[in-house]
């Protein structure tokens, strides 16, 4: 890819002022695969850095609120609700983020950003346990990040 070429159209934020404010919701989900030892330490509250899921929940909430600061063409929105759920599995953790607003554009980017940052935070919290003797991560993997549902006007 030739990065010296500049697209003639450039970039722009889409004009949305003509749209009506309506209730909007989005749900995103993703997973992180972890070693069984790591899952046990999370369940027992024995991770050195502290409470993994509480930290991931706070990180996801902040990420939802800061999405327009890190995704350039994403409109700033007034977020009216954020819910983060975790399902601790035998081989990892599934994170679900639900975001709500009343506005002119959807909140799917906020929801998927919240999931991504929650998963990255989990990885950061447990990386000392997940590393092998060579400092690599043979098991740890973030997968299946996706928007599960987007609802407008309900």
C-alpha positions in Angstrom: 0.0 0.0 0.0 1.4 3.4 -1.0 1.0 5.6 2.0 2.3 8.6 0.2 -0.9 8.8 -1.9 -3.6 11.1 -0.4 -7.2 10.3 -1.3 -8.7 13.2 -3.1 -11.8 13.0 -0.9 -9.9 13.1 2.3 -11.9 12.3 5.4 -14.9 13.9 6.9 -17.4 13.4 9.7 -20.9 12.6 8.4 -23.4 15.4 8.8 -26.2 14.2 11.1 -27.9 17.4 12.2 -31.0 16.6 10.1 -31.6 13.3 11.9 -34.1 13.0 14.8 -33.0 12.1 18.3 -34.2 8.6 19.0 -33.4 6.0 21.6 -30.5 3.8 20.4 -28.9 0.7 21.9 -26.1 -1.6 20.9 -24.6 -4.8 22.3 -21.2 -6.1 21.5 -19.4 -9.2 22.7 -15.9 -10.7 22.6 -13.8 -13.3 24.3 -10.3 -13.8 25.7 -8.8 -17.3 26.0 -6.8 -17.9 29.1 -5.0 -20.7 30.9 -6.9 -22.8 33.5 -4.5 -21.5 36.2 -5.4 -17.9 35.3 -9.1 -18.6 35.4 -8.7 -20.1 38.9 -6.7 -17.1 40.2 -9.3 -14.7 38.8 -12.1 -16.7 40.5 -10.2 -16.8 43.8 -9.2 -13.1 43.7 -5.5 -14.0 43.7 -4.3 -12.0 40.7 -1.4 -9.8 41.9 -2.7 -6.6 40.1 -6.0 -6.8 41.9 -9.6 -7.4 40.8 -9.5 -8.3 37.1 -13.2 -8.0 36.3 -13.7 -4.8 38.3 -10.8 -3.2 36.6 -12.0 -4.4 33.2 -15.5 -3.0 33.9 -14.2 0.4 34.8 -11.9 0.4 31.7 -14.8 -0.6 29.4 -17.0 2.2 30.8 -14.2 4.8 30.2 -13.6 3.4 26.7 -17.3 3.8 25.8 -17.3 7.4 27.0 -14.0 8.2 25.2 -14.7 6.4 21.9 -14.8 9.7 19.8 -11.4 10.6 21.2 -9.8 7.5 19.7 -11.9 6.8 16.6 -11.5 10.0 14.5 -14.8 10.1 12.6 -17.0 8.9 15.4 -19.5 11.4 16.7 -19.5 12.4 20.4 -22.6 11.2 22.0 -24.3 11.6 25.3 -24.2 8.1 26.7 -27.2 7.4 28.9 -26.3 3.9 30.0 -23.5 1.3 30.0 -23.8 -2.3 31.3 -20.9 -4.7 31.2 -21.3 -8.4 31.9 -18.7 -11.1 32.2 -19.1 -14.8 31.8 -16.1 -16.7 33.3 -15.7 -19.9 31.3 -13.4 -22.9 31.7 -11.0 -21.6 29.1 -11.5 -17.8 29.2 -13.9 -14.9 29.7 -16.6 -13.6 27.5 -17.4 -9.8 27.8 -20.7 -8.2 26.8 -21.1 -4.5 26.7 -24.5 -2.8 26.3 -24.6 0.9 25.5 -27.6 3.3 25.4 -28.2 6.8 24.2 -30.8 9.1 22.9 -29.4 10.7 19.8 -28.9 11.1 16.1 -26.5 8.2 15.5 -26.0 4.6 16.8 -23.7 3.5 19.7 -22.3 0.3 18.1 -18.8 1.8 17.9 -19.0 2.6 21.6 -20.1 -0.9 22.5 -17.4 -2.6 20.5 -14.7 -0.2 21.8 -15.9 -1.1 25.4 -15.5 -4.8 24.7 -12.1 -4.4 23.1 -10.7 -2.3 26.0 -12.2 -4.7 28.6 -10.5 -7.6 26.9 -7.2 -5.8 26.6 -7.5 -4.8 30.3 -8.0 -8.5 31.3 -4.9 -9.4 29.3 -2.9 -6.7 31.0 -4.1 -7.8 34.5 -3.1 -11.4 34.0 -0.1 -11.3 31.6 2.3 -12.4 34.3 0.4 -15.6 34.8 -0.2 -16.2 31.1 3.4 -15.9 29.9 5.5 -19.0 29.4 9.2 -19.3 30.4 10.2 -17.5 27.2 7.9 -14.6 27.9 5.4 -15.6 25.1 1.7 -16.0 25.3 1.0 -19.5 23.8 -2.6 -19.7 25.0 -3.8 -16.1 25.4 -6.0 -14.9 22.6 -8.7 -12.2 22.0 -11.4 -13.5 19.6 -14.9 -13.1 18.3 -15.3 -9.3 18.9 -18.5 -8.4 17.2 -21.6 -6.2 17.4 -24.4 -8.6 18.5 -27.3 -6.2 18.2 -28.1 -2.7 17.2 -31.5 -1.2 18.0 -33.0 2.1 16.9 -36.2 3.7 18.2 -37.4 1.2 20.8 
